[in-house]
Amino acid sequence: MSIHSNLRSLAIIVAMTSSLFAAAGCHGDSTTAASSCLTDTMLVDQNGNQLSLASLKGKPLVVDFIYTSCPGECRMETAKLTNVALRLGTDLGSKVTIVSISVDPEHDGPKQLLDYARQQGANEKGWYFLTGGPGDIDKALAGFKLSRQIMPDGSIGHLVDMMLIGPDGRLVREYNGEIVKAQDIVDDLRKTLNKG
């Protein structure tokens, strides 16, 4: 096995492990109290509007974590969610929300996020690209039991987590953004809508 393969395998294991910790954090089973993933920390969307994740309760949300200078993984995940948005049609915005949170708030302001959303064909009603101060992003990520990874050279570690959050703010399902299929997310969203 090459060093590249070993590193990729290690990255997948780390991502899966972080997913397990995240899953334990913002939902509960019948024996534990469930907590919301959605904090009331104020963030800013791609249009410069302030909002908190907690204010988005009431509809299912699909959440992922991106940054605009990401070389490939973020664009691939955004493309998947663009496919989800296409399949949802008019339900996006009216019944379902998509949220992409920047893990590089030092470089991603509203303008960068708006440019990214437009370039990716993702500037849709009901899809928020969010940033804020580094401390605010850290607090928002903590609600999902995640944290930003800044490498010694200043580069950003990519979070492959995608999450389906129910109308109550609790985790319904977590996905590996590199391997999940758009249709699986849409199917899970439809089931969540039918339960509500």
C-alpha positions as CSV (number, residue, x, y, z in Angstrom):
1,M,0.0,0.0,0.0
2,S,1.3,3.4,-0.9
3,I,1.8,6.2,1.6
4,H,-1.0,8.1,-0.2
5,S,-3.4,5.2,0.3
6,N,-2.4,4.8,3.9
7,L,-3.0,8.6,4.5
8,R,-6.4,8.4,2.7
9,S,-7.4,5.4,4.8
10,L,-6.4,7.2,8.0
11,A,-8.3,10.3,6.9
12,I,-11.4,8.1,6.3
13,I,-11.1,6.5,9.8
14,V,-10.6,9.9,11.4
15,A,-13.7,11.2,9.6
16,M,-15.8,8.2,10.6
17,T,-14.6,8.5,14.2
18,S,-15.5,12.2,14.3
19,S,-18.9,11.3,12.8
20,L,-19.5,8.9,15.7
21,F,-18.7,11.5,18.3
22,A,-20.9,14.0,16.5
23,A,-23.8,11.5,16.3
24,A,-23.6,11.0,20.1
25,G,-23.8,14.8,20.7
26,C,-26.9,16.1,19.3
27,H,-29.5,13.3,19.4
28,G,-30.5,10.9,22.0
29,D,-31.9,7.4,22.3
30,S,-34.8,6.4,24.5
31,T,-32.5,6.4,27.6
32,T,-30.8,9.7,27.1
33,A,-32.0,13.3,26.8
34,A,-31.6,14.6,23.3
35,S,-30.1,18.0,22.7
36,S,-30.3,20.3,19.7
37,C,-27.4,20.6,17.3
38,L,-28.5,24.2,16.4
39,T,-27.0,26.9,18.6
40,D,-28.3,30.4,18.9
41,T,-24.9,31.9,17.9
42,M,-25.3,34.7,15.3
43,L,-23.8,34.0,11.9
44,V,-24.0,35.8,8.6
45,D,-25.3,34.4,5.3
46,Q,-24.0,35.0,1.7
47,N,-26.3,38.0,1.4
48,G,-25.0,39.7,4.6
49,N,-28.1,38.8,6.7
50,Q,-27.6,37.7,10.3
51,L,-29.3,34.6,11.6
52,S,-28.7,31.8,14.1
53,L,-29.0,28.1,13.3
54,A,-31.6,27.9,16.1
55,S,-33.8,30.2,14.1
56,L,-34.0,27.6,11.4
57,K,-35.8,25.1,13.5
58,G,-39.2,24.0,12.3
59,K,-38.0,22.4,9.0
60,P,-35.6,19.6,8.3
61,L,-32.1,20.9,7.5
62,V,-29.2,19.4,5.6
63,V,-25.9,20.8,6.9
64,D,-22.4,20.5,5.5
65,F,-19.1,22.2,6.2
66,I,-17.2,23.9,3.4
67,Y,-14.7,26.6,2.6
68,T,-14.4,28.5,-0.6
69,S,-10.7,27.8,-1.3
70,C,-11.2,24.1,-0.8
71,P,-9.4,22.3,-3.7
72,G,-12.0,19.6,-4.4
73,E,-14.0,18.0,-1.6
74,C,-16.1,21.0,-0.9
75,R,-17.1,21.5,-4.5
76,M,-18.0,17.8,-4.8
77,E,-20.2,18.0,-1.7
78,T,-21.8,21.3,-2.9
79,A,-22.5,19.6,-6.3
80,K,-24.2,16.7,-4.4
81,L,-26.3,19.2,-2.5
82,T,-27.1,21.1,-5.7
83,N,-28.4,17.8,-7.0
84,V,-30.5,17.4,-3.8
85,A,-31.9,21.0,-4.3
86,L,-32.8,20.1,-7.9
87,R,-34.6,17.0,-6.8
88,L,-36.4,18.9,-4.0
89,G,-37.7,21.5,-6.4
90,T,-40.1,23.9,-4.7
91,D,-39.8,22.1,-1.4
92,L,-36.3,23.7,-0.9
93,G,-37.1,26.8,1.1
94,S,-40.7,26.1,1.7
95,K,-40.3,22.7,3.5
96,V,-36.5,22.0,3.7
97,T,-33.4,24.1,4.3
98,I,-29.8,23.5,3.2
99,V,-27.0,25.1,5.3
100,S,-23.3,25.2,4.3
101,I,-21.1,26.5,7.1
102,S,-17.6,27.8,6.3
103,V,-14.8,26.3,8.4
104,D,-12.5,29.1,7.2
105,P,-14.2,32.3,8.5
106,E,-10.9,34.1,8.4
107,H,-11.1,34.1,4.6
108,D,-14.7,33.5,3.8
109,G,-16.9,36.5,4.2
110,P,-20.4,37.0,2.7
111,K,-18.9,38.1,-0.7
112,Q,-16.7,35.0,-1.0
113,L,-19.6,32.8,0.0
114,L,-22.0,34.5,-2.5
115,D,-19.4,34.1,-5.3
116,Y,-18.9,30.5,-4.4
117,A,-22.6,29.8,-4.3
118,R,-23.1,31.4,-7.7
119,Q,-20.1,29.6,-9.2
120,Q,-21.5,26.3,-8.0
121,G,-25.1,26.9,-9.1
122,A,-26.1,26.8,-5.5
123,N,-27.4,30.3,-4.8
124,E,-31.0,29.1,-4.2
125,K,-33.8,30.3,-1.9
126,G,-33.6,28.1,1.2
127,W,-29.9,27.4,1.0
128,Y,-27.7,29.4,3.4
129,F,-24.0,29.7,3.2
130,L,-22.9,30.9,6.6
131,T,-19.8,32.5,8.1
132,G,-19.0,34.7,11.1
133,G,-16.2,35.4,13.5
134,P,-13.9,32.5,14.2
135,G,-15.3,32.1,17.7
136,D,-18.9,32.2,16.4
137,I,-18.1,29.4,13.9
138,D,-16.4,27.4,16.6
139,K,-19.5,27.7,18.8
140,A,-21.8,26.7,15.9
141,L,-19.6,23.7,15.2
142,A,-19.6,22.7,18.8
143,G,-23.3,22.2,18.6
144,F,-22.6,19.4,16.1
145,K,-19.7,18.2,18.3
146,L,-17.3,19.1,15.6
147,S,-14.3,21.5,15.5
148,R,-12.2,23.2,12.9
149,Q,-8.8,21.7,12.0
150,I,-6.2,24.3,11.1
151,M,-2.9,22.7,10.1
152,P,0.5,24.0,11.1
153,D,1.0,25.4,7.6
154,G,-2.3,27.4,8.0
155,S,-4.3,25.1,5.6
156,I,-7.8,24.0,6.6
157,G,-8.7,20.4,7.4
158,H,-11.8,19.4,5.5
159,L,-14.8,18.0,7.5
160,V,-16.6,15.4,5.4
161,D,-19.6,15.3,7.7
162,M,-23.1,16.0,6.3
163,M,-26.0,15.9,8.6
164,L,-29.8,15.7,8.4
165,I,-31.3,17.7,11.2
166,G,-34.9,17.3,12.1
167,P,-37.4,20.1,12.6
168,D,-36.7,19.9,16.4
169,G,-33.0,20.6,15.8
170,R,-31.9,17.1,16.6
171,L,-29.7,14.8,14.5
172,V,-31.7,12.4,12.3
173,R,-28.9,11.0,10.2
174,E,-25.2,11.6,9.5
175,Y,-23.5,11.0,6.2
176,N,-20.0,10.8,4.9
177,G,-20.1,13.6,2.3
178,E,-17.6,11.9,0.1
179,I,-19.7,8.8,-0.5
180,V,-23.3,9.6,0.2
181,K,-25.6,9.8,-2.9
182,A,-27.9,12.7,-3.4
183,Q,-30.9,10.5,-3.8
184,D,-30.3,8.9,-0.3
185,I,-30.4,12.4,1.2
186,V,-33.6,13.2,-0.6
187,D,-35.2,9.9,0.4
188,D,-34.3,10.6,4.1
189,L,-35.6,14.1,3.8
190,R,-38.9,12.8,2.4
191,K,-39.2,10.3,5.3
192,T,-38.5,13.1,7.8
193,L,-41.2,15.3,6.2
194,N,-43.7,12.5,6.2
195,K,-43.1,11.9,10.0
196,G,-43.6,15.6,10.8
